[in-house]
């Protein structure tokens, strides 16, 4: 055998070294991609909300309480990928193929591809939705009210569904001033509805979920739920425990963990005690 020839053992050693290097590099590449997506989130929300959340640079004294209102303010046009999380494969697919989606040529629910598009606007409107949710106190004027007569007028999830809200009386949409926010660096304005950055995507309100958030001071943070108060029950503010409701996922949302297809969760910053006057970061405040 010539001195320059490879033996089988040499070849196996080279293959083993390559395999070890790949196993070391793949997690690092995955972490780098996740960090890049989070950096994109920070950039997007810096551009979208620097002016609307700063009363000194806008003539609008009210909180722009949802992505549709923010779009109107910024003269943007839907569907707009800028309000879709880079990790939200479902909405990105809808927005990139919106004409096919509206015509029923693509499945609306990639997690249930056999489900045809149902009739009505409840299904077709999802192509224009956002990955991010505005906290209720930003648009429900009753959440921050100190009048006991307004307690039942506050919006609250119906207990068996995470998408629907109700009140026991008339409530007021918007008319929320930024001056009501007493602790802007501790109060969440916008957050991801799902936690897509973990190995398995989960609903934002699950214990241990980490999501990107935008605070009222304009800062963006990537935080775990353990850093936040569990929130309050808007209809029972004297109750020291937070309000719990069922996460009942639609076909395109991350699956529930329970065998019956629904999980009971706390609202966390969805239900800030005392509304805009309260804080989300830290332990549960005393009622």
NUDO-900560 format. One record per residue: residue in three letters; x, y, z of N, C-alpha, C in turn. Coordinates in pm, whole numbers, plus 50000, padded with zeros to 5 digits. Layout:
<atoms>
{atom "ALA",{X,Y,Z},{X,Y,Z},{X,Y,Z}}
...
</atoms>
This chain:
<atoms>
{atom "UNK",{50086,49880,50000},{50000,50000,50000},{50089,50124,50000}}
{atom "UNK",{50058,50222,49917},{50140,50343,49908},{50123,50428,50032}}
{atom "UNK",{50224,50513,50061},{50221,50594,50183},{50110,50696,50182}}
{atom "UNK",{50066,50741,50060},{49964,50845,50052},{49822,50793,50051}}
{atom "UNK",{49802,50662,50059},{49667,50604,50049},{49594,50612,50182}}
{atom "UNK",{49459,50621,50174},{49372,50620,50292},{49335,50476,50325}}
{atom "UNK",{49338,50444,50451},{49282,50316,50495},{49137,50337,50533}}
{atom "UNK",{49064,50229,50549},{48923,50237,50590},{48910,50304,50726}}
{atom "UNK",{49006,50275,50814},{49002,50336,50948},{49019,50487,50938}}
{atom "UNK",{49113,50532,50851},{49132,50676,50832},{49003,50742,50785}}
{atom "UNK",{48935,50678,50690},{48811,50734,50636},{48704,50743,50743}}
{atom "UNK",{48693,50639,50825},{48593,50640,50932},{48623,50749,51035}}
{atom "UNK",{48751,50771,51063},{48789,50877,51157},{48749,51014,51102}}
{atom "UNK",{48775,51036,50973},{48737,51164,50910},{48586,51184,50916}}
{atom "UNK",{48510,51078,50883},{48363,51088,50887},{48315,51118,51029}}
{atom "UNK",{48376,51054,51128},{48337,51077,51267},{48364,51221,51309}}
{atom "UNK",{48479,51275,51266},{48512,51414,51299},{48411,51510,51235}}
{atom "UNK",{48377,51483,51109},{48278,51568,51041},{48144,51561,51113}}
{atom "UNK",{48103,51440,51154},{47975,51424,51223},{47974,51501,51355}}
{atom "UNK",{48087,51497,51428},{48097,51570,51554},{48086,51721,51530}}
{atom "UNK",{48156,51770,51428},{48152,51912,51396},{48011,51956,51359}}
{atom "UNK",{47942,51874,51279},{47805,51907,51239},{47714,51911,51361}}
{atom "UNK",{47729,51812,51451},{47644,51808,51570},{47668,51928,51661}}
{atom "UNK",{47790,51981,51659},{47820,52100,51739},{47769,52227,51673}}
{atom "UNK",{47774,52230,51541},{47738,52352,51469},{47587,52370,51452}}
{atom "UNK",{47513,52261,51437},{47370,52273,51410},{47295,52347,51521}}
{atom "UNK",{47314,52312,51650},{47246,52390,51754},{47285,52538,51752}}
{atom "UNK",{47413,52564,51726},{47457,52704,51720},{47391,52778,51605}}
{atom "UNK",{47377,52711,51491},{47310,52773,51376},{47163,52798,51407}}
{atom "UNK",{47098,52701,51474},{46958,52719,51512},{46941,52836,51607}}
{atom "UNK",{47031,52846,51706},{47024,52958,51800},{47049,53091,51729}}
{atom "UNK",{47141,53091,51632},{47169,53213,51557},{47048,53256,51474}}
{atom "UNK",{46979,53158,51413},{46859,53191,51336},{46750,53247,51426}}
{atom "UNK",{46733,53186,51545},{46632,53235,51639},{46665,53377,51685}}
{atom "UNK",{46794,53402,51711},{46836,53536,51752},{46812,53637,51641}}
{atom "UNK",{46835,53595,51517},{46812,53685,51403},{46665,53718,51389}}
{atom "UNK",{46578,53618,51411},{46434,53645,51403},{46390,53739,51513}}
{atom "UNK",{46445,53721,51634},{46409,53812,51743},{46460,53953,51715}}
{atom "UNK",{46579,53964,51654},{46632,54095,51618},{46542,54162,51515}}
{atom "UNK",{46487,54083,51424},{46394,54138,51325},{46268,54189,51393}}
{atom "UNK",{46220,54118,51494},{46105,54163,51572},{46134,54300,51634}}
{atom "UNK",{46250,54314,51696},{46286,54440,51761},{46287,54553,51659}}
{atom "UNK",{46346,54530,51543},{46354,54633,51440},{46216,54673,51390}}
{atom "UNK",{46130,54573,51365},{45995,54600,51315},{45918,54686,51413}}
{atom "UNK",{45920,54650,51540},{45839,54725,51636},{45900,54858,51673}}
{atom "UNK",{46028,54872,51658},{46087,55005,51675},{46034,55100,51568}}
{atom "UNK",{46028,55051,51444},{45980,55135,51334},{45830,55161,51341}}
{atom "UNK",{45755,55062,51387},{45609,55076,51386},{45554,55159,51500}}
{atom "UNK",{45620,55157,51614},{45557,55213,51733},{45633,55326,51801}}
{atom "UNK",{45749,55364,51749},{45824,55472,51813},{45740,55599,51821}}
{atom "UNK",{45673,55635,51712},{45591,55757,51712},{45457,55738,51781}}
{atom "UNK",{45380,55633,51751},{45249,55620,51816},{45256,55611,51968}}
{atom "UNK",{45365,55559,52025},{45375,55546,52169},{45446,55665,52233}}
{atom "UNK",{45481,55765,52154},{45547,55883,52207},{45457,56004,52184}}
{atom "UNK",{45388,56052,52288},{45295,56164,52270},{45361,56293,52226}}
{atom "UNK",{45494,56302,52238},{45563,56425,52199},{45586,56432,52048}}
{atom "UNK",{45571,56319,51978},{45598,56318,51834},{45474,56290,51751}}
{atom "UNK",{45358,56290,51811},{45235,56264,51736},{45125,56356,51785}}
{atom "UNK",{45034,56389,51694},{44919,56471,51732},{44806,56386,51788}}
{atom "UNK",{44824,56254,51789},{44719,56165,51838},{44744,56136,51986}}
{atom "UNK",{44657,56184,52077},{44680,56161,52219},{44631,56026,52268}}
{atom "UNK",{44562,55952,52179},{44503,55825,52220},{44592,55708,52181}}
{atom "UNK",{44575,55598,52252},{44649,55476,52220},{44592,55415,52093}}
{atom "UNK",{44678,55384,51998},{44636,55314,51876},{44627,55166,51912}}
{atom "UNK",{44504,55117,51926},{44476,54998,52006},{44478,54866,51930}}
{atom "UNK",{44525,54863,51808},{44530,54737,51735},{44610,54752,51607}}
{atom "UNK",{44647,54640,51546},{44733,54649,51428},{44661,54713,51311}}
{atom "UNK",{44528,54699,51301},{44455,54763,51191},{44457,54915,51205}}
{atom "UNK",{44444,54963,51328},{44447,55108,51353},{44587,55163,51330}}
{atom "UNK",{44688,55088,51373},{44826,55130,51348},{44855,55135,51199}}
{atom "UNK",{44802,55038,51125},{44821,55038,50980},{44761,55162,50916}}
{atom "UNK",{44643,55197,50960},{44576,55315,50906},{44659,55441,50936}}
{atom "UNK",{44712,55448,51055},{44794,55562,51096},{44921,55572,51012}}
{atom "UNK",{44979,55456,50978},{45103,55453,50902},{45081,55446,50751}}
{atom "UNK",{44953,55454,50708},{44917,55447,50566},{44968,55319,50501}}
{atom "UNK",{44965,55209,50576},{45007,55079,50523},{44887,55007,50462}}
{atom "UNK",{44915,54898,50394},{44810,54823,50325},{44821,54675,50359}}
{atom "UNK",{44706,54615,50388},{44703,54473,50421},{44688,54388,50296}}
{atom "UNK",{44737,54262,50297},{44816,54202,50405},{44960,54253,50402}}
{atom "UNK",{45016,54274,50519},{45149,54333,50531},{45235,54242,50620}}
{atom "UNK",{45339,54179,50563},{45421,54086,50640},{45489,54148,50762}}
{atom "UNK",{45498,54281,50767},{45568,54346,50877},{45499,54318,51011}}
{atom "UNK",{45368,54288,51008},{45298,54259,51133},{45280,54109,51153}}
{atom "UNK",{45365,54032,51087},{45365,53887,51107},{45501,53846,51160}}
{atom "UNK",{45502,53772,51268},{45627,53725,51326},{45704,53642,51223}}
{atom "UNK",{45835,53662,51210},{45914,53584,51114},{45906,53433,51137}}
{atom "UNK",{45867,53392,51258},{45853,53249,51288},{45711,53198,51269}}
{atom "UNK",{45618,53285,51234},{45477,53246,51218},{45455,53197,51075}}
{atom "UNK",{45486,53069,51053},{45478,53013,50918},{45336,53017,50861}}
{atom "UNK",{45237,53000,50948},{45099,52996,50901},{45058,53129,50840}}
{atom "UNK",{45074,53238,50915},{45031,53368,50864},{45119,53417,50749}}
{atom "UNK",{45246,53385,50754},{45332,53423,50642},{45283,53357,50513}}
{atom "UNK",{45244,53231,50523},{45191,53162,50406},{45063,53223,50356}}
{atom "UNK",{44975,53261,50449},{44849,53325,50409},{44874,53458,50339}}
{atom "UNK",{44961,53542,50398},{44982,53677,50344},{45053,53673,50209}}
{atom "UNK",{45139,53574,50188},{45211,53565,50060},{45123,53513,49948}}
{atom "UNK",{45018,53441,49984},{44929,53381,49883},{44785,53422,49911}}
{atom "UNK",{44764,53551,49941},{44633,53593,49989},{44525,53575,49884}}
{atom "UNK",{44555,53595,49756},{44453,53578,49652},{44408,53433,49642}}
{atom "UNK",{44504,53341,49648},{44468,53199,49648},{44390,53163,49773}}
{atom "UNK",{44433,53220,49885},{44364,53192,50012},{44219,53236,50006}}
{atom "UNK",{44195,53359,49958},{44059,53412,49951},{43974,53334,49851}}
{atom "UNK",{44038,53279,49747},{43965,53202,49647},{43944,53057,49688}}
{atom "UNK",{43998,53020,49804},{43980,52883,49852},{44071,52783,49788}}
{atom "UNK",{44182,52829,49726},{44272,52738,49655},{44380,52681,49746}}
{atom "UNK",{44399,52740,49863},{44498,52688,49957},{44430,52661,50090}}
{atom "UNK",{44475,52561,50163},{44413,52531,50292},{44431,52648,50388}}
{atom "UNK",{44327,52690,50457},{44342,52800,50552},{44412,52757,50679}}
{atom "UNK",{44411,52627,50707},{44465,52577,50832},{44574,52473,50803}}
{atom "UNK",{44699,52513,50789},{44804,52417,50756},{44818,52303,50856}}
{atom "UNK",{44773,52322,50980},{44778,52212,51077},{44666,52112,51056}}
{atom "UNK",{44575,52142,50964},{44463,52052,50935},{44432,52065,50787}}
{atom "UNK",{44523,52015,50704},{44518,52043,50561},{44396,51982,50492}}
{atom "UNK",{44331,51887,50556},{44214,51827,50494},{44088,51910,50514}}
{atom "UNK",{44098,52013,50599},{43981,52096,50627},{43961,52198,50516}}
{atom "UNK",{43851,52195,50443},{43828,52295,50339},{43794,52430,50400}}
{atom "UNK",{43806,52536,50319},{43770,52669,50367},{43621,52673,50395}}
{atom "UNK",{43580,52704,50518},{43437,52717,50544},{43383,52849,50491}}
{atom "UNK",{43253,52856,50474},{43192,52979,50423},{43192,53086,50531}}
{atom "UNK",{43184,53212,50488},{43172,53322,50582},{43304,53392,50606}}
{atom "UNK",{43295,53513,50664},{43415,53594,50681},{43499,53552,50801}}
{atom "UNK",{43447,53465,50887},{43526,53425,51004},{43654,53354,50963}}
{atom "UNK",{43649,53282,50852},{43769,53213,50806},{43856,53303,50719}}
{atom "UNK",{43796,53376,50627},{43875,53456,50533},{43945,53574,50598}}
{atom "UNK",{43896,53620,50710},{43960,53737,50772},{44095,53704,50834}}
{atom "UNK",{44123,53577,50862},{44248,53543,50929},{44370,53578,50846}}
{atom "UNK",{44357,53585,50715},{44472,53621,50631},{44520,53763,50660}}
{atom "UNK",{44434,53844,50721},{44467,53984,50750},{44494,54006,50899}}
{atom "UNK",{44510,53899,50971},{44535,53910,51114},{44683,53929,51142}}
{atom "UNK",{44716,53951,51268},{44853,53975,51310},{44898,53864,51405}}
{atom "UNK",{45028,53842,51409},{45085,53748,51506},{45084,53806,51647}}
{atom "UNK",{45060,53935,51658},{45076,54005,51784},{44941,54052,51838}}
{atom "UNK",{44926,54046,51969},{44803,54086,52036},{44827,54212,52119}}
{atom "UNK",{44731,54303,52115},{44733,54421,52201},{44664,54385,52332}}
{atom "UNK",{44722,54423,52443},{44661,54392,52572},{44527,54465,52587}}
{atom "UNK",{44434,54402,52658},{44297,54451,52665},{44288,54592,52722}}
{atom "UNK",{44372,54624,52819},{44361,54756,52881},{44396,54869,52785}}
{atom "UNK",{44457,54837,52670},{44489,54940,52570},{44366,54985,52493}}
{atom "UNK",{44260,54902,52491},{44141,54943,52415},{44012,54937,52496}}
{atom "UNK",{44013,54877,52613},{43894,54872,52698},{43908,54977,52808}}
{atom "UNK",{43832,55085,52795},{43842,55195,52890},{43800,55161,53031}}
{atom "UNK",{43725,55051,53049},{43677,55015,53181},{43785,54948,53266}}
{atom "UNK",{43888,54889,53202},{43990,54818,53278},{44064,54911,53375}}
{atom "UNK",{44081,55037,53336},{44157,55132,53417},{44068,55217,53506}}
{atom "UNK",{43938,55200,53497},{43845,55283,53573},{43851,55247,53722}}
{atom "UNK",{43841,55349,53806},{43837,55328,53951},{43695,55334,54005}}
{atom "UNK",{43597,55347,53915},{43456,55353,53955},{43403,55212,53976}}
{atom "UNK",{43357,55176,54096},{43305,55040,54119},{43192,55002,54025}}
{atom "UNK",{43118,55101,53976},{43006,55072,53885},{43054,55017,53751}}
{atom "UNK",{43182,55035,53720},{43235,54991,53590},{43291,54849,53593}}
{atom "UNK",{43292,54785,53709},{43355,54652,53720},{43293,54553,53623}}
{atom "UNK",{43161,54544,53621},{43094,54449,53533},{43098,54487,53387}}
{atom "UNK",{43136,54611,53358},{43143,54657,53219},{43278,54626,53155}}
{atom "UNK",{43370,54574,53234},{43501,54539,53179},{43491,54415,53091}}
{atom "UNK",{43571,54415,52985},{43577,54297,52899},{43654,54185,52969}}
{atom "UNK",{43606,54063,52946},{43673,53945,52999},{43648,53828,52905}}
{atom "UNK",{43746,53741,52890},{43724,53621,52810},{43605,53542,52863}}
{atom "UNK",{43522,53490,52771},{43430,53387,52817},{43518,53271,52862}}
{atom "UNK",{43479,53204,52968},{43572,53113,53034},{43610,52992,52949}}
{atom "UNK",{43529,52960,52850},{43558,52838,52774},{43622,52864,52639}}
{atom "UNK",{43672,52988,52615},{43735,53015,52486},{43829,53135,52496}}
{atom "UNK",{43948,53122,52438},{44049,53228,52448},{44030,53339,52346}}
{atom "UNK",{43938,53322,52250},{43921,53419,52142},{43801,53511,52161}}
{atom "UNK",{43712,53480,52254},{43587,53555,52266},{43580,53626,52402}}
{atom "UNK",{43522,53747,52400},{43513,53830,52519},{43368,53872,52543}}
{atom "UNK",{43340,53907,52667},{43205,53952,52701},{43212,54050,52816}}
{atom "UNK",{43102,54121,52841},{43088,54207,52957},{42943,54199,53001}}
{atom "UNK",{42915,54245,53123},{42777,54240,53172},{42703,54371,53148}}
{atom "UNK",{42767,54464,53080},{42704,54592,53050},{42776,54661,52937}}
{atom "UNK",{42732,54779,52897},{42798,54851,52787},{42942,54888,52825}}
{atom "UNK",{43032,54877,52728},{43170,54911,52754},{43219,55012,52651}}
{atom "UNK",{43333,55074,52678},{43382,55184,52596},{43508,55140,52521}}
{atom "UNK",{43503,55149,52388},{43618,55114,52305},{43708,55236,52290}}
{atom "UNK",{43838,55213,52311},{43941,55315,52295},{43920,55431,52391}}
{atom "UNK",{43942,55554,52348},{43942,55672,52434},{44038,55654,52552}}
{atom "UNK",{44149,55587,52524},{44249,55562,52626},{44369,55654,52602}}
{atom "UNK",{44401,55735,52699},{44512,55829,52685},{44642,55766,52733}}
{atom "UNK",{44751,55797,52663},{44882,55748,52706},{44920,55799,52845}}
{atom "UNK",{44860,55910,52886},{44891,55965,53018},{44841,55876,53131}}
{atom "UNK",{44750,55782,53101},{44700,55689,53203},{44804,55584,53240}}
{atom "UNK",{44903,55562,53155},{45004,55459,53180},{45102,55513,53285}}
{atom "UNK",{45096,55457,53406},{45178,55508,53515},{45317,55445,53519}}
{atom "UNK",{45330,55323,53468},{45459,55253,53474},{45491,55197,53335}}
{atom "UNK",{45527,55283,53241},{45544,55239,53101},{45652,55133,53082}}
{atom "UNK",{45754,55130,53167},{45860,55031,53152},{45824,54896,53213}}
{atom "UNK",{45705,54887,53275},{45661,54763,53338},{45525,54716,53288}}
{atom "UNK",{45473,54786,53187},{45339,54754,53136},{45348,54711,52990}}
{atom "UNK",{45295,54591,52960},{45300,54536,52825},{45193,54600,52738}}
{atom "UNK",{45232,54641,52617},{45138,54694,52518},{45102,54587,52415}}
{atom "UNK",{45203,54518,52365},{45184,54424,52254},{45266,54299,52283}}
{atom "UNK",{45215,54183,52244},{45290,54059,52265},{45254,53956,52158}}
{atom "UNK",{45341,53859,52141},{45312,53749,52049},{45200,53663,52106}}
{atom "UNK",{45106,53624,52021},{44995,53541,52067},{45036,53398,52092}}
{atom "UNK",{45140,53353,52023},{45196,53220,52043},{45345,53235,52069}}
{atom "UNK",{45404,53133,52128},{45548,53132,52152},{45612,53043,52046}}
{atom "UNK",{45654,53102,51933},{45702,53020,51821},{45851,52991,51823}}
{atom "UNK",{45923,53040,51924},{46069,53031,51920},{46123,52909,51993}}
{atom "UNK",{46036,52837,52063},{46079,52715,52130},{46078,52599,52031}}
{atom "UNK",{46123,52483,52079},{46126,52365,51993},{45986,52329,51947}}
{atom "UNK",{45889,52341,52038},{45748,52316,52007},{45670,52444,52032}}
{atom "UNK",{45598,52493,51932},{45522,52617,51946},{45406,52597,52043}}
{atom "UNK",{45387,52693,52135},{45281,52684,52234},{45210,52818,52247}}
{atom "UNK",{45094,52817,52310},{45017,52938,52337},{45094,53026,52436}}
{atom "UNK",{45084,53158,52420},{45165,53250,52500},{45142,53235,52650}}
{atom "UNK",{45020,53195,52693},{44984,53195,52835},{45020,53065,52907}}
{atom "UNK",{45085,52972,52839},{45126,52849,52907},{45239,52881,53005}}
{atom "UNK",{45242,52814,53119},{45355,52831,53212},{45486,52798,53141}}
{atom "UNK",{45584,52886,53156},{45713,52864,53094},{45728,52916,52953}}
{atom "UNK",{45621,52971,52895},{45629,53024,52759},{45711,53153,52758}}
{atom "UNK",{45793,53170,52654},{45872,53292,52635},{45832,53355,52503}}
{atom "UNK",{45799,53484,52505},{45756,53553,52384},{45821,53691,52377}}
{atom "UNK",{45818,53749,52258},{45860,53887,52239},{45747,53980,52282}}
{atom "UNK",{45783,54087,52349},{45685,54184,52399},{45730,54326,52368}}
{atom "UNK",{45633,54414,52353},{45660,54556,52341},{45597,54625,52461}}
{atom "UNK",{45677,54699,52537},{45628,54771,52653},{45588,54913,52615}}
{atom "UNK",{45514,54978,52703},{45464,55111,52673},{45573,55217,52667}}
{atom "UNK",{45692,55187,52715},{45802,55282,52700},{45873,55267,52566}}
{atom "UNK",{45822,55177,52480},{45878,55156,52348},{45987,55051,52342}}
{atom "UNK",{46023,54992,52456},{46128,54890,52457},{46070,54754,52421}}
{atom "UNK",{46152,54669,52362},{46112,54533,52328},{46194,54436,52413}}
{atom "UNK",{46127,54331,52460},{46193,54233,52545},{46147,54093,52507}}
{atom "UNK",{46234,53997,52531},{46201,53856,52514},{46198,53796,52653}}
{atom "UNK",{46076,53765,52702},{46058,53731,52843},{45980,53602,52861}}
{atom "UNK",{46006,53537,52976},{45933,53419,53017},{45818,53460,53109}}
{atom "UNK",{45710,53384,53107},{45594,53417,53190},{45624,53421,53339}}
{atom "UNK",{45728,53351,53381},{45762,53351,53523},{45802,53490,53572}}
{atom "UNK",{45833,53582,53480},{45872,53718,53518},{45752,53809,53542}}
{atom "UNK",{45630,53758,53518},{45513,53844,53519},{45410,53801,53623}}
{atom "UNK",{45330,53900,53663},{45212,53871,53743},{45115,53788,53660}}
{atom "UNK",{45035,53704,53728},{44936,53624,53656},{44816,53707,53611}}
{atom "UNK",{44810,53834,53653},{44698,53919,53616},{44585,53911,53717}}
{atom "UNK",{44474,53978,53687},{44359,53980,53778},{44233,53934,53707}}
{atom "UNK",{44128,53917,53787},{43995,53891,53732},{43925,54026,53724}}
{atom "UNK",{43902,54081,53604},{43843,54215,53592},{43708,54228,53660}}
{atom "UNK",{43633,54118,53672},{43501,54124,53735},{43506,54098,53885}}
{atom "UNK",{43621,54056,53934},{43636,54028,54077},{43772,54079,54123}}
{atom "UNK",{43790,54212,54125},{43922,54269,54154},{43974,54238,54294}}
{atom "UNK",{43885,54203,54386},{43930,54169,54521},{43987,54030,54533}}
{atom "UNK",{43972,53950,54429},{44025,53814,54429},{44176,53818,54405}}
{atom "UNK",{44257,53767,54499},{44402,53774,54480},{44453,53685,54368}}
{atom "UNK",{44373,53587,54326},{44415,53499,54218},{44378,53562,54084}}
{atom "UNK",{44451,53527,53979},{44421,53578,53847},{44303,53507,53784}}
{atom "UNK",{44258,53559,53671},{44146,53498,53599},{44197,53388,53507}}
{atom "UNK",{44127,53275,53507},{44163,53163,53421},{44055,53139,53316}}
{atom "UNK",{44099,53105,53198},{44007,53074,53088},{44066,52958,53008}}
{atom "UNK",{43988,52905,52916},{44032,52789,52839},{44101,52831,52709}}
{atom "UNK",{44218,52775,52686},{44279,52784,52554},{44219,52671,52471}}
{atom "UNK",{44136,52707,52375},{44067,52611,52289},{44111,52639,52145}}
{atom "UNK",{44220,52577,52102},{44283,52618,51976},{44199,52590,51853}}
{atom "UNK",{44206,52685,51759},{44152,52662,51626},{44244,52563,51555}}
{atom "UNK",{44203,52517,51438},{44278,52411,51370},{44419,52454,51331}}
{atom "UNK",{44442,52585,51313},{44573,52632,51270},{44662,52673,51386}}
{atom "UNK",{44611,52671,51509},{44689,52713,51625},{44762,52594,51688}}
{atom "UNK",{44864,52623,51772},{44933,52513,51841},{44834,52428,51920}}
{atom "UNK",{44856,52300,51918},{44762,52208,51982},{44764,52223,52134}}
{atom "UNK",{44649,52194,52195},{44641,52190,52341},{44711,52065,52393}}
{atom "UNK",{44747,52068,52520},{44817,51954,52579},{44719,51851,52634}}
{atom "UNK",{44604,51896,52681},{44508,51806,52743},{44440,51718,52639}}
{atom "UNK",{44397,51601,52683},{44334,51506,52591},{44202,51557,52536}}
{atom "UNK",{44134,51645,52612},{44005,51697,52565},{44020,51817,52472}}
{atom "UNK",{44144,51856,52438},{44167,51962,52340},{44158,52103,52393}}
{atom "UNK",{44155,52120,52526},{44152,52255,52586},{44235,52256,52714}}
{atom "UNK",{44300,52370,52741},{44382,52385,52860},{44341,52512,52934}}
{atom "UNK",{44331,52505,53066},{44298,52622,53148},{44426,52701,53177}}
{atom "UNK",{44424,52831,53148},{44544,52914,53162},{44510,53046,53231}}
{atom "UNK",{44611,53111,53287},{44600,53247,53337},{44625,53345,53222}}
{atom "UNK",{44571,53466,53236},{44587,53565,53130},{44717,53642,53132}}
{atom "UNK",{44786,53644,53248},{44907,53723,53264},{44882,53869,53224}}
{atom "UNK",{44965,53925,53135},{44955,54067,53101},{44834,54098,53014}}
{atom "UNK",{44758,53999,52971},{44630,54027,52906},{44537,54097,53004}}
{atom "UNK",{44549,54064,53132},{44462,54120,53236},{44547,54184,53344}}
{atom "UNK",{44595,54304,53318},{44676,54376,53416},{44588,54432,53527}}
{atom "UNK",{44624,54404,53652},{44548,54461,53763},{44554,54614,53756}}
{atom "UNK",{44437,54677,53760},{44420,54822,53749},{44447,54876,53609}}
{atom "UNK",{44447,54788,53510},{44456,54833,53371},{44584,54908,53341}}
{atom "UNK",{44571,55022,53274},{44689,55101,53236},{44761,55160,53355}}
{atom "UNK",{44696,55164,53470},{44758,55219,53590},{44845,55116,53662}}
{atom "UNK",{44840,54991,53617},{44908,54883,53687},{45040,54843,53624}}
{atom "UNK",{45097,54734,53677},{45224,54681,53629},{45208,54533,53596}}
{atom "UNK",{45287,54487,53501},{45287,54346,53463},{45410,54273,53514}}
{atom "UNK",{45524,54337,53508},{45648,54274,53552},{45652,54263,53703}}
{atom "UNK",{45691,54147,53753},{45701,54128,53896},{45593,54037,53951}}
{atom "UNK",{45592,54017,54083},{45494,53927,54145},{45353,53986,54142}}
{atom "UNK",{45256,53902,54177},{45117,53948,54180},{45100,54055,54287}}
{atom "UNK",{45048,54174,54249},{45027,54280,54347},{44912,54247,54441}}
{atom "UNK",{44911,54309,54556},{44803,54290,54652},{44678,54363,54604}}
{atom "UNK",{44560,54296,54605},{44436,54363,54560},{44406,54488,54642}}
</atoms>
